[in-house]
Amino acid sequence: MIVSYESVELRECCLQLAVAERLLGSVRAQALIALIADIETLENASELADIHHVDALPDMTDLILIDIGANSVVRLVPVGRKFKRNDENTPLWATVRRLKIVGIDQ
């Protein structure tokens, strides 16, 4: 999968361990870097639930929330034109091959 970022600042936080550690602390920074590495190895977003022990991807939204510890959550959304949606306009996660990190809640 391909990961993109909502802003330059968010990209720097996600890709530079020193920046992430300064903003999130060491444990959460390492969890964030590991999450991104995991996502990049996946074929599609439906595999994300299995790897990160998410019970189910959200049903009525495009938003994916993944805990990185100490009340911190990474917010991701599907992007691109090639993924498909069901009749309720929810993404068919097996067709999502690009995710954008839109924020990290602390």
DABELCOR-V230065 format. One record per pair of residues at least 12 apart in sequence whose C-alpha atoms are under 6 Angstrom apart, sorted by the first residue. I is the first residue (numbers start at 1). J is the second residue. Records with the same first field share a line. If there is no record, write none. Layout:
I=J ; J
This chain:
1=40 ; 42 ; 43 ; 97 ; 98
2=40 ; 98
3=98 ; 99 ; 100
4=100
5=100 ; 101
6=102
28=68
31=68
44=94 ; 96 ; 97
45=93 ; 94 ; 96
46=93 ; 94
62=77
63=76 ; 77
64=76
71=106
72=105 ; 106
73=104 ; 105
74=104
75=101 ; 102 ; 103
76=100 ; 101 ; 102
77=99 ; 100
78=98 ; 99
79=98 ; 99
83=95 ; 96
